[in-house]
Amino acid sequence: PTFYIRHKNGEGWASESDGSDLFKKDSSWRIVPGLANKAGISFESVNYPGHYLRHQNALIFLHKADGSALFNKDATFHRRAGLAGSGESFESENYPGWFMRHQDARLKMSQNDGSDLFRKDASWLGEVDRNSSPSVSAPSVSGSLSVSASASGAGGSATYQCKT
């Protein structure tokens, strides 16, 4: 099955689509320049504008931006070549060497341990839907993403899947 990055009850999860409108909204993101560093990216929720994926205590949450330097760093990720050999991986701005991954369906930040499982769990595929509003849709659990069009201001949404 294909699992997508989505928020649910304020937490980041890798979930299989149930086909509902709510799932599509909960797994859709605007990719914007990083809140702490414009060289990075931040994931803004489509259905909760002003709310971003961020890490806190090594787990991924959806929180409303508070403008603090810590929040901005926690919500900024750097796009790297997929650790599993395809797609992209998302490295923390303020914890270099730590990547967004899923473990038991929960999204979290973990230090790269070099294992095949880690590389797969931290690699994301992305699809851009150029017919949707300027947003980025669900990172899903599987491996490769090209949202540079969205990140540079062109319309569209992206979906991410992880490689496990």
N, C-alpha and C positions, 0 to 999 in steps of 0.2 A: 504493500500500500504506500501511497504518497502522503507524507505528513508536512504540514505547513506551520510556519511561525505565526502564532496568533496570540492575542491576549484574551484572558478569561478571568473575570473577577480580579482584575488588576495584576495578574501574574502572567509571565511569559511561558508558553507551552508549545510543543510540537504536536499537532493534532491532525488526525485524518478528517478531511472535509465531510460534513454531513449534508452538503448541498444547500443549506439554508442561506438566506440573505444575511442573517446575523453572522454566520461563520465567515462569509465573504468580507463583510465589513470588519470583523475582528481580526482578519488576517490580511488586511490591506494597509499599506504604508505609503506615506510620502517620504521619499528619500531627499533629505535636505542637507545643505552643508553642515558639517559638524558644529555643534553648539559651542564647543571649546576650541576647536581648531578647524578652520575652513578646509584644510587638506583632508579631513575625515568626513564621515557622514553621520547623520542621526536619523532614526526611524520615528517619524511622527505618525500617530494613529490617524486614519482617515475618519473614523466615526467619533473620535474624541480629539478634535484639534487642540493643539497646545499640550498634548500628552505624548510622552516619548518613552521608548524602551530605554531602560537604564539598568545598570547592575548595582546591587546593594547587598552586602554580605555574601557575595559570589552568586547570587540568584538574579534572574532577570525579572523586572517588574515594568508595568506601565504606570508612570506617574506624571502628574501635571508639572510642567516646568516651573521651578521656583526662582530661576535666575541666578542661583548661587553658583560659584565657581565649581564646587564639588558636583552638583547636579549636572552641570554642563560637561564636565569631564566624564562622569559616569554614563552619560548619554551619547558620547562620541566614540565612534569605532573607525578603524582604518581598514579599508578593503585590501586584502592580500590575495595572492594566487591561492586557489583551493589547496589545502594541505593534503587532500586525498588525490591530488593530481588533476582535478578539474574543478570548475566552479570558482567560488570565492570563499574566503574565510574572513571573519571580522575580529580584528584585534583591538583590545581595549586601549583607549587613549592614555589612561592614567595607570595601567598595569601592563606594560609591554611584556609580550610573551604569553599573555592570557587571552583566550579566544572564546567567543560565544559558541556554545555547543548545546546539545540536548543529552540528557541522561535520565532514563526512565520517564521520558516525555517532557520533563521539566527543563526549561532553558536556564542555563547558568554560564558562569565564566569559570574556566579552568585553565591552569597552566599546561602548556603543551608537554605531554609526557613522551611523545615520539611514537606511541603505539598506533597500530593500524586502526583500532577502534576509535581512538581520539581523533585521528585525522579524518575519518569518515563522519563522526559526530559533529565535527567543527567545519565541515565543507558544505556549501549551500549552492543549489542550482537556482537560477532566477529566470523568470519569464516576464517580459514587458508586454502589457496590454495597452497598445497605443490608441485603442478606441474608447478607453475609459477616461475619467477625469484625471488631472495631473496628480497622480498618487502612485504609490508603490504598494502592490498587494503582497500578501503573506509570504514571508520567507518560508520556504518549505524545506523539510528535512531531506536533502539529497545532493546537491553539489554544484551547479554553475550558474552564475548570474551575470547579466549585462544590463545594469540599470543606469549606465552612464547617460543615456538620453534623459531619463527622469532627473538624475542628479544635476544635469546641466540646464534644466528648466523646460525641456520639452515635455509635452503631455504624456500620460500613460501611467500604468500601474505595473508593479512587478510582483512576482510570486517567487518565494524561495522554498526549496525542498532540500532536505539533508540526505547525505550519502549512505545511510545505514541500511 
